[in-house]
Amino acid sequence: MEKALTARAGGTRNWLMFLLPSLAGVLLFMTPVAWQGNLTIMIAVLAKSVQAMLGEQLPAIVTGLITLSALLSLLGTLVKPAWLLNSAFLNTLFNVRPVWLISRLLGAVFVLLVHFKAGPELLYSGDTGGLVLNDLLPVLFSVFIFAGLLLPLLLDFGLLELVGTLLTGIMRPLFRLPGRSAVDCMASWLGDGSVGILLTSKQYEGHHYTQREAAVIGTTFSAVSITFSLVVLAQVKLEHMFLPFYGAVCLAGIVAAVVVPRLPPLCWKKDTFINGEARPANAEATPDGYSRFGHGLKLALARAGKVEGLAQVARAGVHNALDMLLGVLPVVMAFGTLALVVAETTPLFSWLGMPFVPLLELLHIPEAVAASQTMVVGFADMFIPAILATSIESDMTRFVIAALSVTQLIYMSEVGALLLGSKIPVNIIELFVIFLMRTLVTLPVIALVAHWVF
């Protein structure tokens, strides 16, 4: 009976529109592939190919895009020409709130100063603005192009409806999240945290996640990729300990995903969609006469049936890519540069790390004072703790610092700035509080594993 109902729910066209694009999305975003000795996903391979092809031209291209974004935002927000207001996409992209206008203008000022090496050296040095422009933004540019163009394969053809229905029984009681959030985590884990955040933002804008769910997923499930974890581990010279290292990261990440969303500020977020509406009480219930799989398949086929044609999907992909390139890159440049300047030129993060000395000593972590200086500096950039850890002699301490830097997740040179640049409802103060909470929750777990390993 269920099979007959499902068959009637979608004809051959709906089945093909569900199966072919969804399979392509899984292959591109979620299937691990070996490339140049590393485990990654096809989206990352395509992005790296673009980086290799454009090479040294990428910083100049990014500089032009950020400057263009600032100029058009200034025009759209202050002058409001009719041609811009009459386009729903351009109006949304460039007619922005004052805080985003200031962010884009600041990003443009920074990127021009860094590109032309003008102004104070602390702004354009290779440890601050130069790092963001020359190392980070070219990577994001390449990822955004392919992720933006190809995200509709995951979003628009029914895959998330099927996966979400199947996994709701696990994700809802354990993490208080829809089942489809597992796809965000998988895309981050196998590929890049930025992909997970972009996927989460689009799901939030599409009324699939509430404010609380989007904030939790963006700050909890944008997991660090396996590839970058290997880079961090190599920096602290512990490559031979990858299995216990990543085991500690996964265990600590699961504990944090259960605990942190149940505490402020995440638990204070409204359980309403972006338009203010609440999720219906029975929205995730399985109807009588259906298994969970049958119901998920019915929803997937219905979603695929709403696709009018490939031109509509291609247009959505182009809009996604432009939204990321012109809306997110300037914010990453602004906040990433500011955070790194503070980290490099002030003792602020060292001071903030001092309260961790008693906790590290309580956990019997060697060289606690030196380790404390790495506890909070990861908020500026995830790689800085691993760099500072190279001067520490204890293998155990370097192990703890490396694992902690990966599980803290929120760092302003990429993930934090991406969250601020998206429509996910979090601000910089909340991000710092969540960062500290993740540190406090994951540190004891990692220390426990470290004592067991060493």
Phi, psi and omega per residue, in radians:
M1 nan -0.807 -3.129
E2 -1.093 -0.727 -3.137
K3 -1.113 -0.666 3.127
A4 -1.136 -0.735 3.113
L5 -1.099 -0.738 -3.135
T6 -1.154 -0.700 3.131
A7 -1.087 -0.709 3.132
R8 -1.226 -0.431 -3.092
A9 -1.170 -0.418 3.140
G10 -2.648 2.287 3.077
G11 -1.384 -2.917 -3.109
T12 -1.043 -0.706 -3.127
R13 -1.051 -0.809 -3.121
N14 -1.115 -0.681 3.110
W15 -1.086 -0.803 -3.141
L16 -1.147 -0.718 3.135
M17 -1.164 -0.445 3.066
F18 -1.439 -0.863 -2.973
L19 -1.260 -0.861 -3.001
L20 -1.183 -0.930 3.122
P21 -1.137 -0.663 -3.138
S22 -1.123 -0.724 3.092
L23 -1.089 -0.734 3.098
A24 -1.093 -0.697 3.106
G25 -1.103 -0.737 3.104
V26 -1.101 -0.754 -3.138
L27 -1.131 -0.666 -3.063
L28 -1.397 -0.695 -2.976
F29 -1.806 -0.409 -2.929
M30 -2.255 -0.047 -3.117
T31 -1.736 2.073 -3.139
P32 -1.194 2.396 3.071
V33 -2.289 2.599 3.089
A34 -1.539 2.210 -3.128
W35 -2.534 2.083 -3.130
Q36 0.934 0.696 3.066
G37 1.457 0.002 -3.138
N38 -2.040 2.740 3.045
L39 -1.653 2.158 -3.089
T40 -2.630 -2.891 3.080
I41 -2.145 2.857 -3.032
M42 -1.089 -0.605 3.113
I43 -1.037 -0.741 3.127
A44 -1.168 -0.635 3.100
V45 -1.118 -0.787 3.110
L46 -1.078 -0.731 -3.141
A47 -1.101 -0.763 3.134
K48 -1.149 -0.563 3.100
S49 -1.144 -0.713 3.079
V50 -1.125 -0.729 3.093
Q51 -1.026 -0.787 -3.132
A52 -1.143 -0.629 -3.098
M53 -1.255 -0.763 -3.104
L54 -1.470 -0.528 3.031
G55 0.939 -2.153 -3.027
E56 -1.262 -0.160 3.115
Q57 -1.361 -0.311 -3.031
L58 -1.046 -0.812 3.114
P59 -0.994 -0.660 3.117
A60 -1.181 -0.693 3.115
I61 -1.120 -0.787 3.125
V62 -1.099 -0.709 3.106
T63 -1.034 -0.753 3.120
G64 -1.119 -0.730 -3.127
L65 -1.146 -0.756 -3.126
I66 -1.166 -0.696 3.101
T67 -1.134 -0.762 3.104
L68 -1.059 -0.750 3.128
S69 -1.048 -0.760 -3.137
A70 -1.122 -0.766 -3.113
L71 -1.140 -0.786 -3.139
L72 -1.199 -0.589 3.092
S73 -1.185 -0.686 3.082
L74 -1.093 -0.745 3.118
L75 -1.148 -0.819 -3.066
G76 -1.223 -0.579 -3.074
T77 -1.479 -0.622 -3.060
L78 -1.752 -0.796 -3.089
V79 -1.497 -0.680 3.122
K80 0.970 1.063 3.097
P81 -1.138 2.650 -3.051
A82 -1.088 -0.693 -3.088
W83 -1.084 -0.489 3.128
L84 -1.451 -0.763 -3.123
L85 -1.156 -0.522 -3.104
N86 -1.343 -0.192 3.069
S87 -1.774 2.026 -3.101
A88 -1.017 -0.700 -3.107
F89 -1.198 -0.867 -3.126
L90 -1.135 -0.648 3.134
N91 -1.125 -0.742 3.116
T92 -1.157 -0.657 -3.051
L93 -1.333 -0.652 -2.979
F94 -2.032 -0.240 3.055
N95 -1.678 1.501 -2.903
V96 -1.977 2.925 3.082
R97 -1.198 2.724 -3.094
P98 -0.927 -0.670 -3.100
V99 -1.110 -0.641 -3.141
W100 -1.362 -0.561 3.065
L101 -1.088 -0.803 3.121
I102 -1.094 -0.723 3.128
S103 -1.070 -0.763 -3.126
R104 -1.196 -0.691 3.098
L105 -1.129 -0.731 3.118
L106 -1.129 -0.727 3.084
G107 -1.052 -0.700 3.124
A108 -1.159 -0.744 3.115
V109 -1.068 -0.832 -3.135
F110 -1.063 -0.815 -3.034
V111 -1.173 -0.609 3.105
L112 -1.212 -0.747 3.118
L113 -1.105 -0.735 -3.120
V114 -1.209 -0.773 -3.097
H115 -1.081 -0.723 -3.109
F116 -1.668 0.100 3.137
K117 0.882 0.877 3.105
A118 -1.894 2.809 3.128
G119 1.367 -2.850 -3.087
P120 -1.177 2.476 -3.103
E121 -1.122 -0.531 -3.126
L122 -1.079 -0.335 -3.141
L123 -1.460 -0.661 -3.047
Y124 -1.881 0.142 -3.134
S125 -1.155 2.864 -3.108
G126 -1.211 -0.127 3.113
D127 -1.722 -0.162 -3.088
T128 -2.199 -1.895 -3.109
G129 -1.075 -0.600 3.100
G130 -1.098 -0.649 3.091
L131 -1.110 -0.776 -3.113
V132 -1.147 -0.841 -3.069
L133 -1.255 -0.775 -2.992
N134 -1.557 -0.451 -3.087
D135 -1.904 -0.780 -3.037
L136 -1.497 -0.918 -3.020
L137 -1.102 -0.641 3.048
P138 -1.046 -0.642 3.087
V139 -1.131 -0.843 -3.137
L140 -1.100 -0.716 3.113
F141 -0.954 -0.855 -3.099
S142 -1.166 -0.729 3.126
V143 -1.143 -0.751 -3.082
F144 -1.072 -0.684 -3.108
I145 -1.034 -0.934 -3.066
F146 -1.334 -0.682 3.115
A147 -1.109 -0.744 -3.140
G148 -1.116 -0.810 -3.099
L149 -1.196 -0.591 -2.983
L150 -1.833 -0.138 3.096
L151 -0.964 -0.613 3.097
P152 -0.950 -0.429 3.097
L153 -1.086 -0.601 3.085
L154 -1.476 -0.599 -2.934
L155 -1.551 -0.616 -2.825
D156 -1.887 -0.009 -3.005
F157 -2.089 0.193 2.985
G158 1.831 -0.139 -3.094
L159 -1.067 -0.775 -3.105
L160 -1.198 -0.527 3.075
E161 -1.111 -0.763 -3.138
L162 -1.198 -0.906 -3.119
V163 -1.083 -0.741 -3.129
G164 -1.051 -0.735 3.129
T165 -1.165 -0.719 -3.112
L166 -1.158 -0.671 -3.006
L167 -1.714 -0.019 3.134
T168 -1.032 -0.609 -3.137
G169 -1.118 -0.375 3.090
I170 -1.716 -0.877 -3.016
M171 -1.201 -0.632 -3.060
R172 -1.210 -0.884 -3.134
P173 -1.256 -0.602 -3.057
L174 -1.423 -0.781 -3.054
F175 -2.034 -0.032 -3.106
R176 1.028 0.721 -3.094
L177 -2.330 2.748 3.058
P178 -1.161 2.706 -3.130
G179 -1.068 -0.541 -3.083
R180 -1.140 -0.276 3.125
S181 -1.151 -0.346 3.090
A182 -1.100 -0.530 3.117
V183 -1.174 -0.697 3.096
D184 -1.021 -0.802 -3.118
C185 -1.127 -0.744 -3.124
M186 -1.111 -0.741 3.133
A187 -1.108 -0.645 3.108
S188 -1.218 -0.813 -3.031
W189 -1.105 -0.754 -3.106
L190 -1.503 -0.414 -3.059
G191 -2.058 -1.410 -3.046
D192 -2.790 2.475 3.137
G193 -1.035 -0.556 -3.130
S194 -1.121 -0.605 3.113
V195 -1.115 -0.751 3.118
G196 -1.076 -0.707 -3.141
I197 -1.168 -0.748 3.117
L198 -1.101 -0.712 3.101
L199 -1.105 -0.757 3.120
T200 -1.097 -0.762 -3.127
S201 -1.076 -0.757 -3.140
K202 -1.172 -0.634 3.086
Q203 -1.157 -0.650 3.101
Y204 -1.156 -0.785 3.122
E205 -1.135 -0.474 3.136
G206 -1.544 0.214 3.076
H207 1.136 0.559 3.061
H208 -1.750 -0.400 3.085
Y209 -2.090 2.481 3.003
T210 -1.386 3.049 3.131
Q211 -1.017 -0.784 -3.133
R212 -1.129 -0.798 -3.113
E213 -1.090 -0.754 3.140
A214 -1.123 -0.732 3.133
A215 -1.143 -0.707 3.137
V216 -1.162 -0.824 -3.103
I217 -1.130 -0.753 -3.120
G218 -1.113 -0.585 -3.086
T219 -1.741 -0.114 -3.039
T220 -2.129 -0.629 -3.008
F221 -1.872 0.056 3.051
S222 -1.435 1.161 -2.990
A223 -1.130 2.643 3.093
V224 -1.272 2.402 -3.081
S225 -1.164 2.747 3.081
I226 -1.041 -0.711 -3.102
T227 -1.041 -0.846 -3.102
F228 -1.204 -0.564 3.075
S229 -1.048 -0.684 3.094
L230 -1.128 -0.647 3.114
V231 -1.118 -0.781 3.129
V232 -1.092 -0.761 -3.118
L233 -1.136 -0.664 3.101
A234 -1.140 -0.616 -3.137
Q235 -1.086 -0.616 -3.135
V236 -1.672 0.188 3.030
K237 1.036 0.786 3.103
L238 -2.274 0.597 -3.081
E239 -0.989 -0.551 -3.092
H240 -1.225 -0.130 -3.099
M241 -1.921 0.526 -3.038
F242 -1.067 -0.762 -3.074
L243 -1.088 -0.900 3.078
P244 -1.136 -0.584 3.107
F245 -1.079 -0.913 -3.089
Y246 -1.270 -0.463 3.014
G247 -1.110 -0.737 3.095
A248 -1.119 -0.713 3.136
V249 -1.086 -0.810 -3.114
C250 -1.156 -0.769 3.133
L251 -1.097 -0.821 3.135
A252 -1.130 -0.647 3.131
G253 -1.143 -0.682 3.112
I254 -1.161 -0.765 3.112
V255 -1.046 -0.780 3.134
A256 -1.122 -0.650 -3.133
A257 -1.178 -0.480 3.095
V258 -1.431 -0.714 -2.979
V259 -1.499 -0.937 -2.964
V260 -1.052 -0.750 3.139
P261 -1.119 -0.284 3.140
R262 -1.551 0.021 -3.136
L263 -2.035 2.781 3.043
P264 -1.114 2.606 0.087
P265 -1.543 -0.146 -3.040
L266 -1.157 -0.659 -3.119
C267 -1.235 -0.260 3.121
W268 -1.463 -0.215 -3.118
K269 -1.156 2.528 -3.109
K270 -1.249 2.467 3.063
D271 -1.567 0.925 3.100
T272 -2.207 2.704 3.135
F273 -1.290 3.091 -3.079
I274 -1.081 -0.432 3.121
N275 -1.601 0.114 3.094
G276 1.586 -0.127 -3.137
E277 -1.428 2.639 3.122
A278 -1.633 2.701 3.071
R279 -1.218 2.279 3.099
P280 -0.981 2.532 -3.039
A281 -1.034 -0.618 -3.071
N282 -1.826 0.356 -3.021
A283 -1.085 -0.568 -3.075
E284 -1.813 0.147 -3.133
A285 -1.321 2.560 3.089
T286 -1.549 2.127 -3.104
P287 -1.102 2.726 3.069
D288 -1.041 2.444 3.110
G289 1.572 -0.034 -3.136
Y290 -2.133 2.505 2.887
S291 -1.431 2.973 3.117
R292 -1.072 -0.702 3.135
F293 -1.174 -0.759 -3.134
G294 -1.083 -0.716 3.121
H295 -1.163 -0.733 3.119
G296 -1.097 -0.692 3.125
L297 -1.156 -0.692 3.094
K298 -1.064 -0.783 3.122
L299 -1.134 -0.667 -3.136
A300 -1.134 -0.770 3.139
L301 -1.159 -0.655 3.091
A302 -1.126 -0.691 3.113
R303 -1.147 -0.745 3.117
A304 -1.111 -0.584 3.140
G305 -1.180 -0.319 3.135
K306 -1.405 -0.205 3.138
V307 -1.308 2.068 -3.068
E308 -1.360 -0.551 -3.127
G309 3.101 2.948 -3.096
L310 -1.206 -0.458 3.112
A311 -1.101 -0.697 3.097
Q312 -1.085 -0.732 3.140
V313 -1.180 -0.732 3.126
A314 -1.097 -0.711 3.112
R315 -1.094 -0.734 3.107
A316 -1.103 -0.680 3.118
G317 -1.124 -0.749 3.106
V318 -1.098 -0.752 3.102
H319 -1.065 -0.737 3.098
N320 -1.015 -0.855 -3.090
A321 -1.103 -0.767 3.139
L322 -1.162 -0.659 3.110
D323 -1.059 -0.736 3.140
M324 -1.222 -0.810 -3.059
L325 -1.170 -0.756 -3.051
L326 -1.636 -0.331 -3.117
G327 -1.764 -0.560 -3.026
V328 -1.741 -0.722 -3.098
L329 -0.951 -0.766 3.134
P330 -1.083 -0.643 -3.123
V331 -1.212 -0.699 3.091
V332 -1.079 -0.733 3.134
M333 -1.096 -0.772 -3.087
A334 -1.168 -0.991 -3.036
F335 -1.299 -0.630 3.119
G336 -1.117 -0.749 3.129
T337 -1.139 -0.800 -3.137
L338 -1.037 -0.783 -3.112
A339 -1.116 -0.718 -3.123
L340 -1.243 -0.599 3.072
V341 -1.094 -0.777 3.103
V342 -1.077 -0.759 -3.115
A343 -1.134 -0.628 -3.051
E344 -1.494 -0.495 -2.965
T345 -1.939 -0.094 -3.137
T346 -2.310 2.744 3.070
P347 -1.515 0.296 -3.026
L348 -0.943 -0.864 -3.070
F349 -1.223 -0.519 3.058
S350 -1.170 -0.737 3.097
W351 -1.081 -0.784 -3.118
L352 -1.126 -0.427 3.141
G353 -1.432 -0.298 -3.081
M354 -1.012 -0.694 3.115
P355 -1.075 -0.258 -3.140
F356 -1.417 -0.218 -3.116
V357 -1.001 -0.889 3.117
P358 -1.033 -0.670 3.138
L359 -1.151 -0.747 3.119
L360 -1.119 -0.678 3.101
E361 -1.176 -0.678 3.096
L362 -1.079 -0.621 3.136
L363 -1.479 0.055 3.104
H364 1.033 0.771 3.065
I365 -1.602 2.109 3.139
P366 -1.059 2.699 3.122
E367 0.910 0.898 -3.025
A368 -1.070 -0.681 -3.105
V369 -1.135 -0.806 3.105
A370 -1.114 -0.699 3.141
A371 -1.150 -0.585 -3.085
S372 -1.080 -0.512 -3.120
Q373 -1.212 -0.244 3.128
T374 -1.714 -0.126 -2.992
M375 -1.137 -0.712 -3.012
V376 -1.898 -0.340 -3.068
V377 -1.115 -0.357 3.097
G378 -1.115 -0.271 3.079
F379 -1.130 -0.517 3.098
A380 -1.338 -0.862 3.133
D381 -2.731 2.373 -3.043
M382 -1.115 -0.472 -3.027
F383 -1.459 -0.326 -3.087
I384 -1.063 -0.765 3.105
P385 -0.994 -0.704 3.140
A386 -1.147 -0.627 3.099
I387 -1.143 -0.795 3.139
L388 -1.155 -0.530 -3.070
A389 -1.233 -0.291 -3.101
T390 -1.119 -0.377 3.140
S391 -1.505 -0.053 -3.122
I392 -1.612 2.326 -3.053
E393 -1.400 -0.605 -3.042
S394 -1.222 2.165 3.074
D395 -1.093 -0.681 3.141
M396 -1.069 -0.788 -3.107
T397 -1.143 -0.727 3.100
R398 -1.120 -0.640 3.083
F399 -1.066 -0.823 -3.123
V400 -1.110 -0.786 -3.118
I401 -1.101 -0.779 -3.135
A402 -1.101 -0.821 -3.133
A403 -1.140 -0.689 3.141
L404 -1.138 -0.730 -3.121
S405 -1.072 -0.538 3.137
V406 -1.368 -0.613 -3.097
T407 -1.473 -0.261 3.107
Q408 -1.174 -0.529 2.989
L409 1.206 -0.811 -2.962
I410 -1.616 1.945 3.073
Y411 -2.395 2.409 -2.912
M412 -1.267 -0.332 3.140
S413 -1.283 -0.181 3.057
E414 -2.596 -1.352 -2.986
V415 -1.036 -0.828 -3.134
G416 -1.064 -0.789 3.129
A417 -1.159 -0.630 3.084
L418 -1.113 -0.730 3.116
L419 -1.102 -0.744 3.127
L420 -1.164 -0.575 -3.138
G421 -1.390 -0.248 3.120
S422 -1.551 -3.112 3.091
K423 -1.602 0.056 3.095
I424 -1.093 2.263 -2.949
P425 -1.389 1.315 3.035
V426 -2.397 2.591 3.065
N427 -2.020 3.049 -2.997
I428 -1.162 -0.588 3.111
I429 -1.170 -0.767 3.106
E430 -1.090 -0.688 3.123
L431 -1.083 -0.710 -3.140
F432 -1.181 -0.690 3.104
V433 -1.109 -0.772 3.122
I434 -1.118 -0.682 3.082
F435 -1.017 -0.810 3.129
L436 -1.140 -0.708 3.139
M437 -1.133 -0.723 3.101
R438 -1.106 -0.650 3.115
T439 -1.094 -0.820 -3.097
L440 -1.181 -0.585 -3.116
V441 -1.364 -0.735 -3.023
T442 -1.463 -0.464 -3.086
L443 -1.016 -0.848 3.115
P444 -1.076 -0.643 3.131
V445 -1.125 -0.811 -3.137
I446 -1.130 -0.711 3.126
A447 -1.079 -0.682 3.114
L448 -1.076 -0.790 3.114
V449 -1.138 -0.701 -3.123
A450 -1.083 -0.736 3.111
H451 -1.152 -0.594 3.112
W452 -1.212 -0.689 -3.109
V453 -1.304 -0.730 -3.064
F454 -1.674 nan nan
